Amino acid sequence: MANGYEEQLAPNVYFDPHFKLEAAKILPGEYYATGRDMLLVTVLGSCVAACIRDHQSGIGGMNHFMLPDSAADDNSPMGTSARYGTYAMEILINQLLQLGARRANLEAKVFGGGNVLKGLTVANVGQRNADFVLEFLATEKIRLVAQDLIDIYPRKVYYFPNSGKVMVRKLRNLHNTTIFTREKDYGARLQKSDVGGDVELFG
């Protein structure tokens, strides 16, 4: 994908002193997959994060993505813009399979899709993201075991793939605009780029 906007492995790995674990911070357009006992953290507004793991081996990961604005007549969550979400989901699943996860053992927990961003040209971007991720999981026959979608508040998500535990905190009183700026910048990048080629699912 030389000219497209590629989902990338989250580079921000650090030690979380509270949970006493190695942690990865997942920003918009990033993902992380691991077979180690780690903590994966993200903050979501209109974007969606899928937390997917092999429930037997504990190999798991998280992505953070958003469908870009698409043509006004594209009302289906699986329409033109869904290839971005499909790419984000497939690249995470492929990473898990490469680490040794078994496709038959995959389970998912999904979060985000809040109605928090103003001024995007497509109404209900959070709803579209939520609809997409649920439809993708159903199509790919990946078991959905938990969801916390839509609402009006951003969320901070802590995911422990080794055990499958998730902690979600609603951010009702934000003191800065970082999350909104990140998501708007991410949306703008998506508008200017194409996903070149498909990721082939295997396993």
C-alpha positions in Angstrom: 0.0 0.0 0.0 2.5 2.6 -1.1 0.1 5.4 -1.7 -2.8 4.5 0.6 -3.4 5.3 4.2 -2.2 2.2 6.1 -3.3 1.0 9.5 -0.1 0.9 11.5 1.3 -1.0 14.5 0.9 1.2 17.5 4.5 2.5 18.3 3.7 3.8 21.8 4.6 1.0 24.2 5.3 1.8 27.9 5.1 0.4 31.4 1.8 1.1 33.2 2.7 1.6 36.9 -0.9 1.2 38.1 -1.5 -2.2 36.5 2.2 -3.1 36.6 2.1 -4.3 33.0 3.6 -3.4 29.7 1.0 -1.4 27.8 0.4 -0.1 24.3 -1.5 3.1 23.6 -3.6 2.8 20.4 -4.3 6.0 18.5 -6.7 6.4 15.5 -5.5 4.3 12.6 -3.4 2.0 14.8 -3.6 -1.5 16.1 -1.7 -3.8 18.3 -1.6 -7.6 18.6 0.3 -9.6 21.2 0.7 -13.0 22.8 2.1 -11.5 26.0 0.3 -10.5 29.1 -0.2 -6.8 28.3 -2.6 -3.9 28.6 -4.0 -2.2 25.5 -5.4 1.3 26.0 -7.3 3.7 23.7 -9.6 6.7 23.9 -12.6 6.7 21.6 -15.0 9.3 20.4 -16.7 8.6 17.1 -14.2 5.9 16.2 -14.6 2.2 17.1 -12.2 -0.2 18.7 -12.5 -3.9 18.2 -10.8 -6.0 20.9 -10.3 -9.5 19.5 -8.7 -12.5 21.1 -8.3 -16.3 20.9 -10.1 -17.3 24.1 -8.0 -20.4 24.6 -4.5 -19.1 24.0 -5.0 -15.5 25.2 -3.4 -14.1 22.0 -5.3 -10.8 21.3 -5.3 -7.3 20.0 -7.1 -4.1 19.5 -7.6 -1.7 16.6 -8.9 1.9 16.5 -10.6 3.0 13.3 -13.3 5.1 11.6 -15.1 4.9 8.3 -14.4 8.0 6.2 -17.1 10.2 4.8 -18.5 8.6 1.6 -20.8 9.7 -1.2 -24.2 11.0 0.0 -26.0 8.1 -1.6 -23.9 5.5 0.2 -26.3 4.8 3.1 -25.1 1.2 3.8 -22.6 0.6 6.6 -21.0 -2.0 4.2 -20.8 0.5 1.3 -17.9 2.2 -0.4 -16.2 3.6 2.7 -16.5 0.3 4.5 -13.3 -1.0 2.8 -11.3 1.2 5.3 -13.0 -0.5 8.2 -12.7 -3.9 6.6 -8.9 -3.3 6.1 -8.6 -2.3 9.8 -10.4 -5.4 10.9 -8.6 -7.8 8.6 -5.1 -6.6 9.3 -5.7 -7.1 13.1 -7.1 -10.6 12.6 -4.2 -11.6 10.3 -1.7 -10.4 12.9 -3.5 -12.5 15.5 -3.4 -15.6 13.3 0.3 -15.0 12.5 0.9 -15.0 16.3 -0.7 -18.4 16.6 -4.4 -17.6 17.3 -6.9 -20.0 15.8 -9.7 -18.4 13.8 -12.3 -20.7 15.3 -11.4 -19.5 18.8 -11.7 -15.8 18.1 -14.1 -13.6 20.2 -14.7 -9.9 20.1 -15.7 -7.0 22.3 -16.4 -3.7 20.6 -16.5 -0.1 21.8 -17.0 3.4 20.7 -19.1 5.0 18.0 -20.1 7.9 20.2 -22.0 10.9 18.7 -19.3 13.3 19.8 -17.8 14.9 16.6 -19.5 18.0 15.2 -19.2 19.2 11.6 -18.5 16.0 9.7 -20.3 15.9 6.4 -21.9 12.5 7.0 -24.5 12.5 9.8 -24.2 9.9 12.5 -20.6 8.9 11.8 -20.4 7.1 15.2 -23.6 5.1 14.3 -22.1 4.1 10.9 -18.9 2.9 12.6 -20.9 0.9 15.1 -23.1 -0.6 12.5 -20.1 -1.6 10.4 -18.2 -3.4 13.1 -21.2 -5.4 14.2 -22.0 -6.4 10.6 -18.4 -7.3 9.9 -18.2 -9.6 12.9 -21.5 -11.3 11.9 -20.4 -11.8 8.3 -17.0 -13.2 9.4 -18.7 -15.4 12.1 -16.6 -14.0 14.9 -18.4 -14.3 18.2 -19.4 -11.0 19.8 -19.2 -11.3 23.6 -19.6 -7.7 24.7 -20.3 -4.3 23.3 -20.6 -0.7 24.5 -21.5 1.4 21.4 -23.1 4.8 20.6 -23.9 7.2 23.5 -22.7 10.8 23.6 -19.6 10.5 25.6 -16.0 9.5 24.7 -14.7 6.4 26.3 -11.4 5.3 27.6 -10.9 1.5 27.1 -8.5 -0.7 29.0 -8.2 -4.2 27.4 -6.3 -7.2 28.8 -6.2 -9.6 25.9 -4.6 -12.4 28.0 -7.6 -12.7 30.2 -10.2 -10.9 28.0 -11.0 -8.4 30.7 -12.1 -4.9 29.7 -12.5 -1.8 31.7 -14.4 1.1 30.2 -14.6 4.6 31.6 -17.0 7.2 30.1 -15.3 10.6 29.9 -18.2 12.9 30.9 -16.0 15.9 31.7 -13.3 16.4 29.2 -10.9 19.3 30.0 -9.2 19.4 26.6 -10.0 18.8 22.9 -7.2 16.3 22.1 -9.5 13.4 21.3 -11.7 15.5 18.9 -8.6 16.9 17.2 -7.1 13.4 16.7 -10.2 12.0 15.2 -10.8 15.0 12.9 -7.2 14.8 11.7 -7.6 11.1 11.2 -10.8 11.6 9.2 -9.1 14.2 7.1 -6.2 11.8 6.3 -8.7 9.1 5.3 -10.4 11.5 2.9 -7.2 12.2 1.0 -6.1 8.5 0.6 -7.2 5.2 -0.8 -6.8 1.8 0.6 -4.8 0.2 -2.1 -5.4 -3.5 -2.3 -7.2 -5.9 0.1 -5.9 -7.9 3.0 -6.6 -11.5 2.5 -8.0 -13.3 5.5 -6.4 -16.7 6.3 -6.6 -19.3 9.0 
